[in-house]
Amino acid sequence: DLAAYAHQEVPFERLVEVINPDRSMSRHPLFQVMLTLHNNPSAPFRLSGVEVGTQRVDTRVAKFDLLFSLRESYAADGRPGGVEGFVEYSKDLFDEATAERVAAAYVRVLENVLAEPGRPVGRIEVLDPVARHELLVSRNDTEHEVPATSLPALFQDRVAAHPSAPALVYGDEELS
């Protein structure tokens, strides 16, 4: 919608000031996950006698919790050639394996949508079968033996096993 550009000159800082959302200074004020799609062919940049190219600069600082940055590539004749990209993530929130799983899930969603565009959103597979089983079955297996005993009996057993351990700790005070 072109109306989205009506106030594009308003600085982001001013927007945050006016909206004044509840926020933590350690997080982005309006959103935590960003998706960018660069879908315009690059204009050739030439300098006489100089080889010109692009190079991604790794700042080692994530501006958002997660950033998916995608770029369409084009064949020499101008036809779309595919999509490539990267995921940038906050190391305070995610480890590399988790970021890779999130990226793989995103690719799986795209593959599902391309394979069956009419599929209802609720039926799009996000997780691979192994991850789905892990989440829905393995981590939810709550069946285990529970001793047929009372809390006072468990307390007495613990006291007998560790008679000198504190029974209650409050601040710097301990009761045994």
SVG drawing of the C-alpha trace seen along z (x, -y; Angstrom):
<svg xmlns="http://www.w3.org/2000/svg" viewBox="-7 -14 50 60">
<polyline fill="none" stroke="black" stroke-width="0.4" points="0.0,0.0 1.6,-3.2 -0.1,-5.1 2.6,-3.6 5.0,-6.1 3.0,-9.2 5.1,-9.9 8.3,-8.2 10.3,-11.3 9.4,-11.0 12.6,-9.9 12.3,-6.5 13.3,-8.0 10.4,-10.5 8.0,-7.7 9.2,-5.8 8.9,-9.0 5.3,-9.6 4.2,-6.0 6.0,-5.7 5.7,-1.9 6.5,-0.1 10.1,1.1 13.3,2.4 16.4,0.5 18.0,3.9 15.5,4.6 14.3,2.9 11.4,0.7 8.8,1.8 9.7,5.3 12.2,8.1 12.1,10.1 12.7,8.5 12.4,9.9 14.0,8.0 13.6,8.9 15.8,7.2 13.9,8.0 15.2,5.4 18.0,6.2 21.3,4.5 22.3,1.8 25.8,2.4 28.4,0.2 31.5,-0.4 34.7,-2.3 37.3,-2.5 40.2,-0.3 38.7,0.8 37.1,4.1 33.9,3.4 31.9,5.8 29.9,6.1 31.1,7.6 29.0,8.3 30.5,6.7 30.1,8.8 29.6,6.3 29.2,9.1 26.3,7.0 22.7,8.0 20.3,5.1 17.3,7.3 16.5,10.6 16.3,12.2 16.9,10.8 16.1,12.8 17.7,10.9 16.8,12.3 17.9,11.3 16.5,12.4 19.1,13.3 18.6,12.8 20.0,14.6 21.9,12.7 18.7,12.3 16.9,10.7 14.8,13.7 14.5,14.6 17.2,17.1 16.4,17.8 16.6,16.5 19.6,16.4 20.0,14.9 21.3,15.1 20.0,15.1 21.4,12.7 20.6,13.4 21.2,12.1 23.7,14.4 22.2,13.4 19.0,15.2 19.9,17.9 22.8,20.3 23.9,21.1 22.0,24.5 18.7,22.8 19.2,20.1 19.8,22.8 16.7,24.6 14.6,21.4 16.0,20.8 15.3,24.4 11.8,24.1 11.3,20.9 12.6,22.7 10.3,25.6 7.3,23.2 8.3,21.7 8.7,25.1 5.3,26.2 3.6,23.0 5.3,23.4 4.3,27.1 0.7,26.4 -0.3,22.7 -3.9,23.5 -3.0,25.3 -4.6,23.7 -2.1,21.8 -2.8,24.1 -1.8,27.1 1.6,25.8 4.4,28.0 6.9,25.9 8.8,28.7 10.5,31.7 9.1,35.1 12.0,35.6 11.6,32.2 7.8,32.6 8.0,35.9 10.5,34.4 8.2,31.5 4.9,33.3 5.8,36.7 9.3,36.9 9.1,33.6 5.5,34.3 6.0,37.8 4.9,37.2 4.3,40.8 6.7,41.8 6.6,43.7 5.4,41.6 6.1,43.1 2.9,43.8 4.0,41.7 3.2,38.4 5.1,35.2 5.9,35.6 7.3,39.0 9.5,37.6 10.7,34.9 11.6,37.4 13.5,39.5 15.5,36.4 16.3,35.5 17.5,39.0 19.7,38.9 21.2,35.4 20.7,34.7 23.0,31.6 21.6,29.9 19.6,26.7 15.8,27.2 15.0,23.6 17.0,20.7 15.8,17.1 18.3,14.5 21.3,15.0 19.5,17.1 19.3,20.9 17.3,23.2 18.0,26.9"/>
</svg>
